[in-house]
Amino acid sequence: MALQSCPKCKENSFTWFISGKTQLTTWSCFDCDYEAKQTDNIEQVCENCKETTKIKLKDKEKEYWWCSNCNETNDI
């Protein structure tokens, strides 16, 4: 699995794993220790790059859309 650009620190160290208990996808950054949960498994079309790579993430402070292709973020 390829590393993605972290929405917080912008380093290419953002990756995901599936939690055994909840079966939720968790995204985490190896560089800044940022962590967010993917709130559903439905990908949307990104308005910026037109790819179906936009997912909904939720961290301790907010919920937002993030595109893994162009790294665009949008608050919900």
Secondary structure, 3 states (H helix, E strand, C coil): CCCEECCCCCCEEEEEEECCCCCCEEEEECCCCCEEEECCCCCECCCCCCCCCEEEEECCCCEEEEECCCCCEEEC
